[in-house]
Amino acid sequence: MGTSGSLLRRGWRRGWRLAGGLLIGACTAVVELLGAAVAGAALLGVRAWPGGRPAARRRVERAVTAGARRLAEAERGRLSRFLGQAIAADYDDSGARQYMAVRWSLGLLGGLVLASVAVGAAYGSLLLWGWFLISGGEWMTITASAIGGLFLLFLALQGIVGVAFLEGQLARHFLGPSPQEALRRRIDELSTSRAGVVDAVHDERRRIERDLHDGVQQRLVALGMLLGRARRSQDPDKARALLVQAHEESRAALTDLREVAWRVYPTALDEAGLRAALEAVAERSPIPVRLEYGLTAEPEEAVRTVAYFVVAEAVTNAIKHAGAEHLTVALTRSGADTGVADTGVAAARKAGAGVTEARKAETDAAGEATARGGLLLVRVTDDGRGGADPAGGGLLGLARRVAALDGRLRVASPPGGPTTISAELPCA
């Protein structure tokens, strides 16, 4: 009962959203029809007028294009909010003008379908209250009207779904992307993210080698030298002192080795879960870290791994470079977009893609993530000096990790701080 009730509530909410979207679309269709008539008359006038000035023609064309783009943006917002149709924002001016020239007819059709719903519901309701109006042999008329109304209501409800589907198809036809274009973008995005993951793996290997060479190896060399001096020493007191130093050096080497192993992959992440691993990061930090863990269920392995490394790298950067005195780490799950500034473009540039391609991939990824079940939102805020470079090695590596899951990494770091690093990871 609980599952069926939940499905029924979701169905009602979706139905009301679709109806509201079509109602707003019917209202905007009137504006678009008037706009198309005025724009058509203006364009016809400047193009057909003998000796018309090119400057006047260009001004009219610019005004028509600007109006078409404003209306197209309003339609994109309506389609996304009410009909669940994500339309890319990188359409051209010609597509916007053509879309506005024909969209009004579909909007009026949606209004007609909604009117049919109202008429069908009104006649269908005669089964409930029409009996009180019966006089003589009118019961057959009322019954036939009610059954016809219910049938009209059924067809009109199907029409709502159909018109909503046609709205999305029409917008994609003129504003894009087409299925072929969407597939091409997806292939480009996967190629870029794959190259980014390979680069991130190479960067991680180099960092591990550097940590081992500069930290653990140097301590082991010092340990060997201390043991050698203690072995060769003829003075027992000096030999004991050297052995004490060697013991301290061995403990420091073990500590460094644990740090390297922890940075490679923390065992607590598998054994105790994401929350315990993040609590360990907070405990190991030399500055206070406040953890706000708002997840009720453990994320899947790939998501929690990337979330952990986002937090660990952001905390490390704040400690080393930002001069921060306090950090806040917050994790929530939502379908909303709460980011502030983007490093995905920088990552795409680094990988050889342009800004437009990065924005396209970002829009598509956000729509797909929300459709699949929401986002895991990770936010790390510090009170440091700010000025973090999104294209820097650490943040660029994080952007590649996040992009491999179709997510987004965003950074807001104005000079003087504070710095906020946000990751949006799609959840299944």
Secondary structure, 3 states (H helix, E strand, C coil): CHHHHHHHHHHHHHHHHHHHHHHHHHHHHHHHHHHHHHHHHHHHHHHHCCCCCHHHHHHHHHHHHHHHHHHHHHHHHHHHHHCCCCCCCCCCHHHHHHHHHHHHHHHHHHHHHHHHHHHHHHHHCHHHHHHHHCCCCCHHHHHHHHHHHHHHHHHHHHHHHHHHHHHHHHHHHHHCCCHHHHHHHHHHHHHHHHHHHHHHHHHHHHHHHHHHHHHHHHHHHHHHHHHHHHHHCCCHHHHHHHHHHHHHHHHHHHHHHHHHHHHHCCHHHHHCCHHHHHHHHHHHCCCCEEEEECCCCCCCHHHHHHHHHHHHHHHHHHHHHHCCCCEEEEEEEECCCCCCCECHHHHHHHHCCCHHHHHHHHHHHHHHHHHHCCEEEEEEEECCCCCCCCCCHHHHHHHHHHHCCCCEEEEECCCCCCEEEEEEEECC
